[in-house]
């Protein structure tokens, strides 16, 4: 009996020790910085993957920002050290108009994403609630955790503060999803409210089998992200910001829980 008890204690110590080692390994892998060479190689792979999907896209016939909706078809892979989301964003006609691929890692959600339409190319770097936008290979600007927007010269030009975004289920006779937070928020650039941005649903709460028909017919997705303010004619740079935010809202916030 005594021997059995000792063996049981030793086995417990080994299991607990192994678990601690595993947790330590996950934390180390999730938090250790990647080398510049590693990131460059990862970026190139993301770029090439999106280029391949770009060939399948439909050409947008109106400004890109006006056609981007909250409907996307995607593949999500999560491993011990990183998460990857790749897919396409659909317009109201259920046609893919933007291809994207994103990788993130760490507890502070640090990562990057490429997104392309037939005519435009966007690249994003993000850490937590802050992100930097590039358009067609040039720095567009960034926003901080307070939603303050800065241009490529690091001059403050506006604000877009994302509201709390979360949901929960109540099950009595059937499951009912409830969503917290505002359903839209303003995008202010150059001292004017340029547009409102519609908050996308929580895709990670939904099991829809990647069916486009279910997305539109049953879940009623397909709402345009950008609602332009009345009597507003965006400048060329403002159109870039509108498109960059529209893509980011669906491809990033659509599959990430905002704290």
BAFI-3210 file (N, C-alpha, C; in Angstrom, 3 decimals, decimal comma, padded with zeros to 6 digits):
// residues 259
n [1|2|3|4|5|6|7|8|9|10|11|12|13|14|15|16|17|18|19|20|21|22|23|24|25|26|27|28|29|30|31|32|33|34|35|36|37|38|39|40|41|42|43|44|45|46|47|48|49|50|51|52|53|54|55|56|57|58|59|60|61|62|63|64|65|66|67|68|69|70|71|72|73|74|75|76|77|78|79|80|81|82|83|84|85|86|87|88|89|90|91|92|93|94|95|96|97|98|99|100|101|102|103|104|105|106|107|108|109|110|111|112|113|114|115|116|117|118|119|120|121|122|123|124|125|126|127|128|129|130|131|132|133|134|135|136|137|138|139|140|141|142|143|144|145|146|147|148|149|150|151|152|153|154|155|156|157|158|159|160|161|162|163|164|165|166|167|168|169|170|171|172|173|174|175|176|177|178|179|180|181|182|183|184|185|186|187|188|189|190|191|192|193|194|195|196|197|198|199|200|201|202|203|204|205|206|207|208|209|210|211|212|213|214|215|216|217|218|219|220|221|222|223|224|225|226|227|228|229|230|231|232|233|234|235|236|237|238|239|240|241|242|243|244|245|246|247|248|249|250|251|252|253|254|255|256|257|258|259]
n.u [000,839|001,920|003,992|002,519|001,261|003,406|004,295|002,073|002,170|004,611|003,981|001,997|003,495|005,153|003,261|002,151|004,496|005,161|003,001|003,426|005,840|004,945|003,149|004,952|006,496|004,616|004,035|006,563|006,994|004,898|005,467|008,085|010,114|010,116|012,675|013,895|014,401|012,823|010,234|010,174|010,260|007,861|006,025|006,407|005,433|002,737|001,992|002,347|000,439|-001,942|-001,826|-002,265|-004,955|-006,089|-006,536|-008,979|-010,870|-013,676|-014,082|-014,485|-017,057|-017,836|-016,615|-014,201|-014,560|-017,297|-018,376|-017,555|-018,573|-019,953|-019,765|-017,923|-015,943|-013,988|-010,960|-009,875|-007,128|-005,684|-002,890|-000,486|001,295|000,535|-002,060|-003,954|-005,763|-007,462|-009,018|-011,872|-013,581|-016,934|-019,155|-022,368|-023,584|-022,768|-020,269|-016,763|-014,594|-012,389|-009,370|-007,670|-005,144|-004,063|-001,874|-001,367|000,060|000,939|000,077|-000,665|-001,754|-000,191|000,579|000,234|-001,226|-002,163|-004,149|-006,049|-007,652|-008,865|-007,729|-006,343|-003,926|-003,392|-001,689|-001,288|-000,136|-000,366|-000,887|-002,479|-004,918|-004,027|-003,008|-001,249|-001,565|-000,993|-001,068|-001,048|001,699|002,689|003,037|000,092|-000,988|-001,779|-003,565|-004,136|-004,636|-006,695|-008,130|-007,306|-006,365|-003,532|-001,642|000,627|002,731|002,742|000,956|-001,877|-005,063|-007,667|-010,309|-011,374|-012,947|-013,301|-016,174|-017,045|-017,142|-018,848|-020,490|-023,139|-024,835|-028,196|-030,029|-033,131|-035,775|-034,723|-031,526|-030,497|-028,810|-027,146|-025,936|-023,372|-022,528|-022,174|-023,634|-022,434|-019,911|-018,403|-016,330|-014,006|-012,319|-010,031|-011,376|-014,102|-017,044|-016,647|-017,809|-019,855|-018,947|-019,965|-020,287|-018,947|-020,379|-019,726|-017,808|-016,525|-018,353|-020,074|-021,220|-021,220|-020,411|-019,045|-020,667|-021,778|-024,415|-025,829|-024,717|-025,795|-028,597|-029,675|-028,288|-028,298|-026,185|-024,026|-024,149|-023,166|-020,034|-019,259|-020,961|-021,453|-021,321|-023,861|-023,755|-021,017|-017,983|-015,486|-011,918|-009,067|-007,165|-008,807|-010,586|-008,888|-008,446|-011,070|-011,511|-009,434|-010,171|-012,654|-012,004|-010,369|-012,205|-013,916|-012,133|-010,422|-011,675|-013,919|-013,270|-012,238|-012,254|-013,166|-011,837]
n.v [-001,207|001,209|001,463|001,694|004,105|005,878|005,612|006,660|009,334|010,132|009,843|011,788|014,104|014,076|014,431|016,952|018,466|018,133|019,438|022,059|022,602|022,502|024,682|026,737|026,552|027,249|029,893|031,033|030,645|032,157|034,731|035,415|037,511|037,642|037,270|039,770|038,663|036,378|037,492|038,880|036,770|035,504|037,535|037,652|035,167|035,410|037,482|036,244|034,193|035,662|036,966|034,817|034,195|036,514|036,371|035,174|037,027|039,300|042,281|045,418|047,733|050,160|052,634|050,992|050,904|051,191|048,777|046,770|044,389|042,941|040,268|037,357|034,660|032,153|030,573|029,339|028,840|027,678|027,415|026,296|028,419|030,489|032,160|031,873|033,483|033,258|034,281|035,517|038,615|039,476|041,133|042,848|041,442|038,930|038,293|037,663|040,244|041,125|039,690|038,145|037,567|036,760|036,785|036,227|036,482|035,751|037,133|039,739|040,019|040,417|041,058|040,698|041,570|040,967|042,365|042,393|043,891|043,764|046,047|047,373|047,319|046,389|046,589|045,571|046,212|045,212|045,589|044,512|046,849|048,699|049,836|049,904|051,200|050,430|051,398|050,313|049,854|052,093|054,026|054,700|055,517|055,461|054,177|054,715|053,143|054,612|055,248|057,401|058,842|058,985|060,512|059,732|061,348|061,348|063,110|064,165|063,405|062,590|060,470|057,225|055,352|052,160|050,471|048,532|045,055|042,220|039,083|036,921|033,865|032,846|030,151|028,829|027,788|027,759|028,562|031,872|034,600|037,304|040,583|042,773|046,263|049,101|049,292|050,611|053,062|056,352|057,625|059,970|062,305|064,787|066,881|066,416|064,397|061,722|059,238|056,484|053,492|050,238|047,799|044,592|041,233|038,665|036,369|034,173|033,140|031,724|028,905|028,085|026,654|027,772|028,448|030,447|031,006|030,478|032,444|034,820|034,306|033,004|033,973|036,584|038,284|040,571|043,264|046,500|047,848|050,514|053,541|056,304|059,724|062,289|064,456|064,300|064,179|062,143|062,653|061,553|060,402|060,057|058,153|055,969|055,594|054,964|052,532|051,009|050,898|049,627|047,062|046,189|046,130|043,970|041,749|041,676|042,537|040,968|038,400|038,416|039,079|042,041|043,627]
n.w [000,000|000,843|-001,016|-003,402|-002,923|-002,871|-005,520|-006,798|-005,911|-007,040|-009,749|-009,942|-009,465|-011,698|-013,759|-013,091|-013,202|-015,907|-017,061|-016,154|-017,445|-020,100|-020,156|-019,653|-021,945|-023,921|-023,186|-023,535|-026,311|-027,267|-026,523|-027,138|-029,166|-032,764|-035,229|-037,558|-040,043|-039,952|-039,783|-042,207|-044,029|-043,366|-044,039|-046,799|-047,552|-046,775|-048,515|-051,053|-050,881|-050,792|-053,226|-054,956|-054,384|-055,240|-057,937|-058,219|-057,626|-057,985|-059,905|-058,428|-059,111|-058,179|-055,778|-053,699|-050,881|-050,665|-051,390|-049,712|-047,365|-044,291|-044,669|-044,951|-046,213|-044,853|-043,602|-040,574|-038,540|-035,627|-033,628|-031,163|-030,913|-032,652|-034,598|-037,586|-040,117|-043,100|-046,126|-048,016|-048,641|-049,164|-051,522|-051,734|-053,728|-053,382|-054,308|-054,284|-053,356|-052,030|-051,038|-048,319|-045,799|-042,567|-039,768|-036,337|-033,065|-029,626|-026,362|-026,490|-028,933|-031,410|-034,763|-038,382|-041,611|-044,962|-047,543|-050,496|-053,304|-056,687|-057,635|-055,615|-052,922|-049,593|-046,490|-043,125|-039,859|-036,524|-032,994|-030,273|-029,630|-031,411|-034,662|-037,806|-041,046|-044,469|-047,877|-051,147|-051,003|-049,671|-046,668|-045,004|-042,547|-039,009|-036,098|-032,601|-029,316|-028,288|-030,427|-031,937|-034,966|-037,062|-039,664|-042,444|-041,811|-039,137|-038,016|-036,235|-037,470|-037,166|-035,780|-034,748|-032,794|-031,748|-030,555|-027,558|-028,151|-027,931|-027,231|-026,020|-025,099|-024,409|-023,345|-023,413|-024,536|-027,016|-028,435|-027,982|-029,218|-027,764|-028,132|-027,104|-026,785|-029,037|-032,328|-034,386|-035,266|-035,417|-038,092|-038,126|-040,002|-040,949|-039,607|-040,015|-039,941|-041,633|-042,230|-041,000|-039,350|-039,578|-037,098|-037,225|-037,035|-034,503|-035,713|-034,625|-032,900|-034,391|-036,146|-039,219|-041,372|-043,503|-045,656|-048,247|-048,972|-046,584|-044,982|-046,105|-046,476|-044,172|-041,877|-042,466|-043,158|-044,943|-044,904|-045,833|-044,758|-044,556|-044,136|-045,786|-044,837|-045,240|-048,066|-048,423|-050,108|-050,564|-050,457|-052,431|-050,668|-048,433|-049,388|-049,443|-046,702|-045,918|-047,274|-046,150|-043,412|-043,672|-044,659|-042,533|-040,442|-041,083|-041,699|-039,514|-036,959|-037,208|-036,526|-033,924|-030,522|-029,101|-026,306]
ca.u [000,000|002,817|004,688|001,545|001,023|004,613|004,264|001,002|002,682|005,635|003,282|001,336|004,529|005,592|002,184|002,103|005,724|005,032|002,032|004,102|006,802|004,176|002,663|006,117|006,869|003,614|004,248|007,820|006,790|003,916|005,944|009,423|010,077|010,646|013,735|013,487|014,439|011,653|009,055|010,238|009,889|006,430|005,316|006,484|004,520|001,383|001,799|002,196|-000,838|-003,026|-001,713|-002,910|-006,406|-006,507|-006,953|-010,365|-011,744|-014,443|-013,678|-015,527|-017,454|-017,961|-015,480|-014,019|-015,147|-018,758|-018,807|-017,123|-019,624|-019,530|-019,810|-016,662|-015,742|-012,612|-010,420|-009,197|-006,254|-005,070|-001,926|-000,002|002,067|000,002|-003,354|-003,967|-007,078|-007,354|-010,318|-012,298|-014,711|-017,931|-020,000|-023,792|-023,966|-022,167|-019,049|-015,552|-013,930|-011,128|-008,726|-006,810|-004,559|-003,528|-001,250|-001,170|000,631|001,192|-001,064|-001,068|-002,263|000,693|000,599|000,128|-002,214|-002,245|-005,481|-005,989|-008,743|-008,286|-007,054|-005,619|-003,208|-003,285|-000,913|-001,588|000,600|-001,192|-000,587|-003,624|-005,908|-003,353|-002,686|-000,663|-002,108|-000,252|-001,885|-000,243|003,116|003,065|002,446|-001,099|-001,036|-002,011|-004,413|-003,703|-005,663|-007,813|-008,799|-006,800|-005,770|-002,386|-001,298|001,969|003,694|002,469|000,115|-003,229|-006,019|-009,039|-010,579|-012,310|-012,854|-014,145|-016,896|-016,958|-017,782|-018,909|-021,817|-023,349|-026,031|-029,143|-030,756|-034,325|-036,363|-033,743|-030,417|-030,673|-027,563|-027,253|-024,707|-023,103|-021,813|-022,843|-023,594|-021,662|-019,112|-018,051|-014,975|-013,787|-011,035|-009,936|-012,368|-015,475|-017,465|-016,618|-018,710|-019,982|-018,475|-020,833|-019,536|-019,237|-020,765|-018,662|-017,754|-016,079|-019,514|-021,013|-020,831|-022,062|-019,882|-018,463|-021,602|-022,133|-025,877|-026,250|-024,308|-026,713|-030,027|-030,083|-027,705|-028,569|-024,977|-023,952|-024,358|-021,968|-019,337|-019,174|-022,098|-020,897|-022,158|-024,538|-023,054|-019,575|-017,243|-014,153|-010,729|-008,381|-006,608|-009,909|-011,084|-007,962|-008,758|-012,374|-011,320|-008,567|-010,965|-013,704|-011,365|-009,906|-013,365|-014,390|-011,093|-009,785|-012,644|-014,906|-012,838|-011,430|-013,123|-012,641|-012,019]
ca.v [000,000|002,352|001,579|002,195|005,517|006,601|005,635|007,588|010,678|010,411|010,015|013,098|015,133|014,068|015,026|018,385|019,050|018,182|020,484|023,343|022,768|022,803|026,053|027,609|026,508|028,016|031,306|031,446|030,713|033,191|036,065|035,726|038,259|036,984|038,040|040,504|037,720|035,509|038,284|039,153|035,529|035,308|038,531|037,246|034,035|035,972|038,220|035,292|033,502|036,569|037,171|033,678|034,333|037,729|035,994|034,701|038,107|040,111|043,682|046,308|048,731|051,425|052,706|049,755|051,003|051,109|047,413|045,834|044,068|042,147|038,847|036,801|033,216|032,101|029,401|029,787|027,816|028,147|026,470|026,662|029,659|031,542|031,929|032,374|033,628|033,580|034,170|036,581|039,440|039,474|042,316|042,561|040,492|037,665|038,079|038,007|041,429|041,327|038,495|038,542|036,548|037,424|035,955|036,930|035,641|036,420|037,523|041,094|039,927|041,109|040,358|041,477|041,075|041,501|042,317|042,929|043,841|043,709|047,303|047,967|046,424|046,920|045,817|046,026|045,725|045,535|045,086|044,820|047,747|049,688|049,287|050,762|050,869|050,764|051,251|050,240|049,889|053,324|054,226|055,541|056,097|054,527|054,646|054,205|052,418|055,520|055,477|058,598|058,526|059,806|060,291|059,192|062,253|061,243|064,225|063,746|063,853|062,154|059,500|056,125|054,540|050,976|050,188|047,179|044,083|040,904|038,485|035,768|033,088|032,407|029,000|028,386|026,844|027,709|029,471|033,247|035,339|038,707|041,281|043,956|047,322|049,825|048,625|051,401|054,127|057,338|057,810|061,409|062,626|066,177|067,706|066,165|063,012|061,207|058,094|055,595|052,135|049,236|046,775|043,263|040,197|037,808|035,130|033,049|032,597|031,190|027,706|028,152|025,779|028,543|028,521|031,819|031,115|030,577|033,768|035,857|033,977|032,640|034,863|037,949|039,085|041,242|044,692|047,306|048,312|051,971|054,382|057,638|060,817|063,061|065,591|064,094|063,688|061,823|062,881|060,305|059,829|059,633|056,887|054,927|055,345|054,289|051,133|050,343|050,621|048,660|045,737|045,849|045,823|042,611|040,716|041,628|042,565|039,923|037,159|038,759|039,636|043,316|043,706]
ca.w [000,000|000,918|-002,296|-004,375|-002,622|-003,307|-006,987|-007,168|-005,660|-008,064|-011,024|-009,881|-009,601|-013,102|-014,562|-012,797|-013,740|-017,359|-017,380|-015,931|-018,537|-021,303|-020,035|-019,796|-023,362|-024,668|-022,872|-024,170|-027,753|-027,569|-026,174|-027,640|-030,428|-033,945|-035,881|-038,758|-041,164|-039,812|-040,130|-043,645|-044,713|-043,122|-044,842|-048,203|-047,722|-046,738|-049,766|-052,160|-050,717|-051,154|-054,681|-055,618|-054,238|-055,948|-059,289|-058,193|-057,184|-058,928|-059,918|-057,902|-060,112|-057,465|-054,849|-052,957|-049,542|-050,747|-051,697|-048,670|-046,399|-043,126|-045,035|-045,427|-046,175|-044,370|-042,941|-039,353|-037,973|-034,390|-033,079|-029,829|-030,912|-033,501|-035,239|-038,961|-040,735|-044,524|-046,776|-048,920|-048,226|-050,228|-051,668|-051,575|-054,773|-052,952|-055,074|-053,524|-053,903|-051,303|-050,478|-047,207|-044,928|-041,397|-038,734|-035,070|-032,011|-028,357|-025,543|-026,854|-030,301|-032,340|-036,032|-039,603|-042,561|-046,318|-048,146|-051,856|-054,269|-058,025|-057,956|-054,498|-052,012|-048,234|-045,520|-041,772|-038,700|-035,365|-031,661|-029,432|-030,205|-032,255|-035,977|-038,830|-042,359|-045,691|-049,082|-052,368|-050,677|-048,997|-045,353|-044,976|-041,212|-037,921|-035,007|-031,309|-028,571|-028,038|-031,694|-032,593|-036,264|-037,457|-041,066|-042,688|-041,176|-037,707|-037,607|-035,881|-038,484|-036,927|-034,728|-034,996|-031,579|-031,853|-029,306|-027,005|-029,036|-027,298|-027,304|-025,158|-025,448|-023,393|-023,894|-022,687|-025,493|-028,089|-028,195|-028,435|-029,067|-027,397|-028,451|-026,309|-027,485|-030,116|-033,625|-035,340|-034,658|-036,438|-038,598|-038,292|-040,629|-041,421|-038,915|-040,438|-039,818|-042,999|-042,387|-039,854|-039,605|-038,967|-036,372|-037,772|-036,055|-033,981|-036,489|-033,812|-032,186|-035,387|-036,877|-040,418|-042,410|-044,601|-046,778|-048,599|-048,942|-045,183|-044,519|-046,577|-046,374|-042,818|-040,877|-042,941|-043,307|-046,234|-044,683|-046,118|-043,564|-044,557|-044,496|-046,003|-044,338|-046,286|-048,692|-048,303|-051,263|-050,041|-051,274|-052,791|-049,445|-047,572|-049,937|-048,991|-045,297|-045,855|-047,695|-045,171|-042,221|-044,010|-044,697|-041,184|-039,608|-041,359|-041,666|-038,192|-035,880|-037,402|-035,892|-032,765|-029,490|-028,618|-024,855]
c.u [000,868|003,538|003,772|001,322|002,202|004,631|003,221|001,471|003,703|004,989|002,604|002,322|004,988|004,549|002,125|003,334|005,669|004,081|002,659|005,096|006,089|003,683|003,808|006,554|005,916|003,816|005,495|007,634|005,848|004,452|007,312|009,342|010,685|011,700|013,183|013,456|013,215|010,395|009,022|009,811|008,396|005,594|005,287|005,524|003,068|001,058|001,536|000,862|-002,009|-003,018|-002,427|-004,434|-006,947|-007,059|-008,421|-011,364|-012,526|-013,959|-014,806|-015,794|-017,729|-016,783|-015,418|-014,709|-016,654|-019,259|-018,424|-018,230|-019,056|-019,575|-018,452|-016,691|-014,275|-012,250|-009,595|-008,418|-005,588|-004,155|-001,490|000,606|001,509|-001,381|-003,314|-005,391|-006,869|-008,716|-010,585|-013,473|-015,644|-018,663|-021,466|-024,315|-023,359|-020,916|-017,837|-014,842|-012,625|-010,638|-007,780|-006,216|-003,848|-002,941|-001,084|-000,630|000,793|-000,069|-001,534|-001,520|-001,424|000,737|000,523|-000,813|-002,023|-003,688|-005,402|-007,335|-008,082|-007,403|-006,148|-004,982|-003,054|-002,442|-001,136|-000,606|-000,198|-000,638|-001,725|-004,629|-005,284|-002,959|-002,093|-001,131|-001,134|-001,184|-000,989|001,240|003,587|002,346|001,258|-001,192|-001,321|-003,092|-003,960|-004,874|-006,848|-008,589|-008,345|-006,046|-004,653|-002,036|000,139|003,072|003,543|001,739|-001,299|-004,233|-007,452|-009,162|-011,577|-012,163|-013,831|-014,855|-016,609|-017,714|-017,716|-020,327|-021,906|-024,666|-026,884|-029,972|-031,901|-035,013|-035,455|-032,651|-030,720|-029,381|-027,853|-025,899|-024,578|-022,407|-022,626|-022,683|-022,850|-020,872|-018,634|-016,577|-014,821|-012,392|-011,104|-011,082|-013,793|-015,791|-017,644|-017,661|-018,940|-019,554|-019,387|-019,990|-019,934|-019,660|-019,533|-018,658|-017,338|-017,181|-020,417|-020,427|-021,731|-021,506|-019,350|-019,367|-021,997|-023,647|-026,397|-025,900|-025,346|-028,170|-030,477|-029,564|-027,883|-027,344|-025,007|-024,228|-023,082|-021,360|-019,402|-020,508|-021,585|-021,861|-022,747|-023,657|-021,543|-019,013|-015,818|-013,041|-010,100|-007,815|-007,704|-010,530|-010,185|-008,235|-010,071|-012,236|-010,490|-009,341|-012,044|-013,153|-010,971|-011,075|-013,843|-013,308|-010,378|-010,825|-013,717|-014,536|-011,857|-012,316|-012,496|-012,884|-012,632]
c.v [001,248|002,591|002,175|003,694|006,366|006,733|006,648|009,038|011,067|010,674|011,391|014,230|015,243|014,750|016,529|019,089|019,186|019,281|021,867|023,633|023,146|024,248|027,038|027,686|027,361|029,514|031,828|031,632|031,848|034,595|036,401|036,439|037,452|037,875|038,754|039,577|036,808|036,245|038,572|037,929|035,255|036,270|038,133|036,097|034,506|036,658|037,272|034,547|034,379|036,856|036,048|033,806|035,539|037,406|035,584|035,812|038,736|041,553|044,551|047,418|050,100|051,516|051,486|049,799|050,807|049,687|046,398|045,645|043,296|040,649|038,398|035,277|032,997|030,727|029,887|028,621|028,396|027,062|026,956|028,058|030,770|031,162|032,547|032,377|034,014|033,410|035,302|037,333|039,578|040,811|041,910|041,590|039,115|037,298|038,458|039,196|041,761|039,977|038,939|037,323|037,263|036,399|036,811|035,955|036,456|036,841|038,933|041,175|040,770|040,339|041,292|040,801|041,754|041,365|042,990|042,842|043,704|044,920|047,833|046,902|047,104|045,985|046,436|045,408|046,124|044,896|045,489|045,683|048,836|049,046|050,351|050,268|051,293|050,543|051,334|050,467|051,135|053,439|055,174|056,260|055,038|055,056|053,985|053,578|053,293|055,823|056,722|058,193|059,516|059,488|059,795|060,096|062,278|062,470|063,722|064,296|063,396|061,147|058,450|055,151|053,375|050,713|048,787|046,225|042,709|040,365|037,315|035,102|032,826|031,286|028,627|027,327|026,696|028,724|030,842|033,999|036,796|039,371|042,538|045,006|047,952|049,092|049,389|052,467|055,073|057,288|059,289|061,637|064,058|067,041|067,555|064,682|062,446|060,119|057,446|054,205|051,166|048,137|045,392|042,293|039,437|036,483|033,939|032,494|031,776|029,958|027,612|027,342|026,481|028,613|029,964|032,008|031,252|031,947|034,828|035,540|033,711|033,606|036,335|038,846|039,726|042,724|045,458|047,852|049,833|052,601|055,812|058,702|061,612|064,218|065,517|063,538|063,409|062,206|061,523|059,628|059,331|058,336|055,724|054,573|054,579|052,813|050,363|049,980|049,579|047,240|045,287|045,454|044,395|041,570|040,615|041,544|041,486|038,618|037,443|039,460|040,909|043,423|045,044]
c.w [000,000|-000,384|-003,366|-004,185|-003,095|-004,827|-007,481|-007,014|-006,731|-009,415|-011,069|-010,077|-011,050|-013,989|-014,367|-013,367|-015,248|-017,807|-017,228|-017,048|-019,827|-021,299|-020,242|-021,257|-024,193|-024,443|-023,568|-025,670|-028,145|-027,369|-026,750|-028,989|-031,567|-034,598|-037,115|-039,970|-041,146|-040,246|-041,629|-044,454|-044,568|-043,959|-046,312|-048,490|-047,705|-048,054|-050,926|-052,088|-051,146|-052,656|-055,437|-055,552|-055,007|-057,337|-059,350|-057,876|-058,331|-058,822|-059,378|-058,915|-059,499|-056,514|-053,945|-051,603|-049,549|-050,951|-050,617|-047,642|-045,214|-043,405|-045,556|-045,339|-045,847|-043,831|-041,759|-038,762|-036,733|-033,856|-031,705|-029,832|-031,791|-034,026|-036,628|-039,498|-042,189|-045,176|-047,742|-048,309|-049,420|-050,321|-051,550|-052,628|-054,537|-053,747|-054,223|-054,152|-053,180|-050,790|-049,370|-046,513|-043,788|-040,428|-037,484|-034,040|-030,739|-027,648|-025,851|-028,315|-031,264|-033,653|-037,216|-040,587|-043,911|-046,790|-049,511|-052,549|-055,639|-058,305|-056,851|-053,625|-050,658|-047,383|-044,145|-040,782|-037,471|-034,095|-030,751|-030,160|-031,061|-033,579|-036,881|-040,190|-043,468|-046,876|-050,301|-052,089|-049,954|-047,657|-045,460|-043,633|-040,173|-036,988|-033,709|-030,559|-028,194|-029,311|-032,427|-033,862|-036,591|-038,908|-041,204|-042,141|-039,663|-037,151|-037,337|-036,896|-038,197|-035,803|-035,200|-033,827|-031,657|-030,525|-028,787|-027,906|-028,383|-027,429|-026,341|-025,538|-024,208|-024,009|-022,948|-023,539|-026,715|-027,780|-028,785|-028,167|-028,732|-027,610|-027,599|-027,168|-028,590|-031,439|-034,691|-034,590|-035,755|-036,838|-038,922|-038,862|-041,155|-040,900|-039,441|-040,276|-041,218|-043,223|-041,033|-040,276|-038,867|-038,338|-036,883|-036,670|-035,566|-034,736|-035,634|-032,926|-033,106|-036,066|-038,107|-041,583|-043,635|-045,830|-047,029|-048,522|-047,513|-044,621|-044,872|-046,254|-044,946|-041,764|-041,234|-042,856|-044,694|-046,122|-045,023|-044,833|-043,441|-044,957|-044,580|-045,475|-045,504|-046,762|-048,523|-049,601|-050,803|-051,020|-051,609|-051,548|-048,512|-048,071|-049,505|-047,527|-045,153|-046,206|-046,674|-043,915|-042,497|-044,022|-043,296|-040,285|-039,828|-041,108|-040,322|-037,083|-036,008|-036,740|-034,769|-031,766|-028,922|-027,109|-024,441]
res [x|x|x|x|x|x|x|x|x|x|x|x|x|x|x|x|x|x|x|x|x|x|x|x|x|x|x|x|x|x|x|x|x|x|x|x|x|x|x|x|x|x|x|x|x|x|x|x|x|x|x|x|x|x|x|x|x|x|x|x|x|x|x|x|x|x|x|x|x|x|x|x|x|x|x|x|x|x|x|x|x|x|x|x|x|x|x|x|x|x|x|x|x|x|x|x|x|x|x|x|x|x|x|x|x|x|x|x|x|x|x|x|x|x|x|x|x|x|x|x|x|x|x|x|x|x|x|x|x|x|x|x|x|x|x|x|x|x|x|x|x|x|x|x|x|x|x|x|x|x|x|x|x|x|x|x|x|x|x|x|x|x|x|x|x|x|x|x|x|x|x|x|x|x|x|x|x|x|x|x|x|x|x|x|x|x|x|x|x|x|x|x|x|x|x|x|x|x|x|x|x|x|x|x|x|x|x|x|x|x|x|x|x|x|x|x|x|x|x|x|x|x|x|x|x|x|x|x|x|x|x|x|x|x|x|x|x|x|x|x|x|x|x|x|x|x|x|x|x|x|x|x|x|x|x|x|x|x|x]
***
